[in-house]
Amino acid sequence: MPRFDPPPARRPAIVTGASSGIGAATAEELARRGFPVALGARRTDKLTDLVGKIRDNGGEAVAFNLDVTDADSVKSFVAQSIDALGEIELLVSGAGDMFPGRIHELSTEAFNDQIQVHLIGANRVATAVLPDMVARQRGDVIFVGSDVALQQRPHMGAYGAAKAALVAMVHNLRMELEGTGVRASIVHPGPTLTEMGWKLSAEQVGPMLEDWAKWGQARHSYFLRPQDLARAIAFVAETPRGAHIVDMEVQPEAPLRDTASDRQNLQLGEEGMPK
């Protein structure tokens, strides 16, 4: 006799930060695997396009405006998602952006903005769905963390502080939810090729990369793709009951040695401008 009843065949999922990057890729991956998905973000025009793409590929998707820094927006989003898809079985919390800057040069307001999105916002969405999950004795809440939470990087102090606090929150959730049938997990992406951070100016990027190299944090030039993280998140969500993937870190594989690109990267590193 199995230790746990299997999850239902229909597992409605919420994905926050779904307008681009890891969130959008995760929504597509989950829909491809049969999860009905409710997409949330502030850029609703991009959500509309993604919903159309998912439906064209045979998936089930809806989208609603979501600002995780606004309590009323979160409540409305969750209520609309439940009305459209049914009780939420899976939350993937990934809303946020990264604004770089040295801590002593960053305003407290800008520092607080990162905390509000990555920590308070994640808490706001999670606490909106967790009581019903606990009552049903099943569900998964998966948070998108960052390797910056595990090893801080210069110029990312506000983002790193928020993500490190998120780690603490998720680990507490895991302990407090033990025995309820609800699993709390966190997936840490390494450097990933998304919109986040890629609109920075050369004046911002240059000093940041130089400092990363100085602290040994720019080892090679390869980046993860959003789809890499989407597959990892789906793996956590589909892990059969009775097992719990608590923490997962995903890093880009380094380029093969003795290749032209590798030699070029080494040369760039020697010049003090790794890429």
Residue pairs with C-beta under 8 A, 6 or more apart in sequence:
2 241
2 242
3 241
3 242
4 181
4 241
4 242
5 138
5 241
6 240
6 241
7 89
7 138
7 241
8 89
10 36
10 86
10 89
11 34
11 35
11 36
11 89
11 90
12 35
12 36
12 37
12 38
12 81
12 82
12 85
12 86
12 87
12 88
12 89
12 90
13 30
13 35
13 36
13 37
13 38
13 88
13 89
13 90
13 91
13 92
13 237
14 37
14 38
14 40
14 77
14 78
14 81
14 88
14 90
14 91
14 92
14 125
14 129
15 23
15 26
15 27
15 30
15 37
15 38
15 39
15 40
15 92
15 94
16 23
16 40
16 41
16 66
16 68
16 91
16 92
16 93
16 94
16 95
16 121
16 125
17 23
17 40
17 41
17 93
17 94
17 95
17 96
17 144
18 24
18 26
18 27
18 37
18 39
18 40
18 41
18 47
18 50
18 63
18 94
19 39
19 41
19 42
19 43
19 44
19 46
19 47
19 50
20 41
20 43
20 46
20 194
20 195
21 192
21 194
21 195
21 196
21 226
22 94
22 144
22 189
22 192
22 194
22 226
22 229
22 230
22 233
23 39
23 41
23 92
23 94
23 95
23 144
24 46
24 50
24 226
25 225
25 226
25 227
25 229
25 230
26 92
26 94
26 226
26 229
26 230
26 233
26 234
27 37
27 39
27 50
27 54
27 61
28 50
28 53
28 54
28 57
28 59
28 230
29 227
29 230
29 231
29 233
29 234
30 37
30 90
30 92
30 230
30 233
30 234
30 237
31 37
31 54
31 57
31 59
31 60
31 61
32 57
32 59
33 234
33 238
35 90
35 237
36 59
36 60
36 61
36 85
36 86
37 54
37 59
37 60
37 61
37 62
37 85
38 61
38 62
38 63
38 64
38 77
38 80
38 81
38 84
38 85
38 88
39 47
39 50
39 51
39 61
39 62
39 63
39 64
40 47
40 63
40 64
40 65
40 66
40 77
40 81
40 95
41 47
41 63
41 65
41 66
41 95
42 65
42 66
42 67
44 63
44 64
44 65
47 63
47 64
48 63
50 61
50 63
51 61
51 62
51 63
54 60
54 61
55 61
60 85
62 80
62 81
62 84
62 85
64 76
64 77
64 80
64 81
65 73
65 77
66 73
66 74
66 77
66 95
67 73
67 74
68 74
68 95
68 96
68 117
68 120
68 121
68 122
68 124
68 125
69 116
69 117
69 120
69 121
71 124
74 121
74 124
74 125
74 128
75 128
78 88
78 125
78 128
78 129
81 88
82 88
87 132
87 136
88 129
88 132
88 133
88 139
89 133
89 138
89 139
89 140
90 139
90 140
90 141
90 142
90 237
91 125
91 126
91 129
91 139
91 140
91 141
91 142
92 142
92 144
92 233
92 237
93 122
93 125
93 126
93 141
93 142
93 143
93 144
94 143
94 144
95 117
95 121
95 122
95 125
96 114
96 117
96 118
96 121
96 144
96 196
97 117
97 196
98 114
98 156
98 159
98 196
98 197
99 110
99 113
99 114
99 158
99 159
100 155
100 156
100 159
100 197
100 200
100 204
100 208
101 110
101 155
101 157
101 158
102 154
102 155
102 157
103 111
103 157
103 158
106 157
106 158
110 158
111 157
111 158
111 161
113 158
114 158
114 159
114 161
114 162
115 158
115 161
115 162
115 165
117 162
118 159
118 162
118 163
118 166
119 162
119 165
119 166
119 169
122 143
122 166
122 169
123 169
126 141
126 143
126 173
129 139
129 141
130 139
130 141
130 177
130 182
132 139
133 139
133 141
133 180
133 181
133 182
134 177
134 180
134 181
134 182
136 181
137 180
137 181
137 182
138 181
138 182
138 241
139 181
139 182
139 183
140 182
140 183
140 184
140 185
140 236
140 237
141 173
141 182
141 183
141 184
141 185
142 184
142 185
142 186
142 187
142 233
142 236
142 237
143 166
143 170
143 184
143 185
143 186
143 187
144 186
144 187
144 189
144 229
144 233
145 163
145 166
145 167
145 170
145 186
145 187
145 188
145 189
146 159
146 160
146 163
146 188
146 189
147 188
147 189
147 190
147 191
147 249
147 251
148 156
148 159
148 160
148 163
149 160
149 163
149 164
149 166
149 167
149 188
150 167
150 188
150 249
151 217
152 160
152 164
153 160
153 211
153 212
153 215
153 217
154 208
154 211
154 212
154 215
155 204
155 207
155 208
155 211
156 208
166 186
167 186
170 184
170 185
170 186
173 184
174 183
174 184
174 185
174 244
174 246
177 183
177 184
181 241
183 244
185 236
185 244
185 245
185 246
185 247
185 248
186 246
186 247
186 248
187 229
187 232
187 233
187 236
187 248
187 249
187 250
188 247
188 248
188 249
188 250
189 224
189 229
189 250
190 224
190 249
190 250
190 251
190 252
191 223
191 224
191 251
191 252
192 223
192 224
192 225
192 226
192 228
192 229
192 252
193 223
193 224
193 225
193 226
194 226
200 208
206 273
209 218
209 273
209 274
209 275
210 272
210 273
212 218
212 274
213 269
213 272
213 274
218 269
218 274
219 254
220 252
220 254
220 255
220 262
220 265
221 255
221 261
221 265
221 274
221 275
222 252
222 253
222 254
222 255
223 252
224 250
224 251
224 252
228 250
228 252
229 250
232 248
232 250
235 245
236 245
236 248
239 245
255 261
255 262
255 265
256 262
265 274
265 275
268 274
268 275
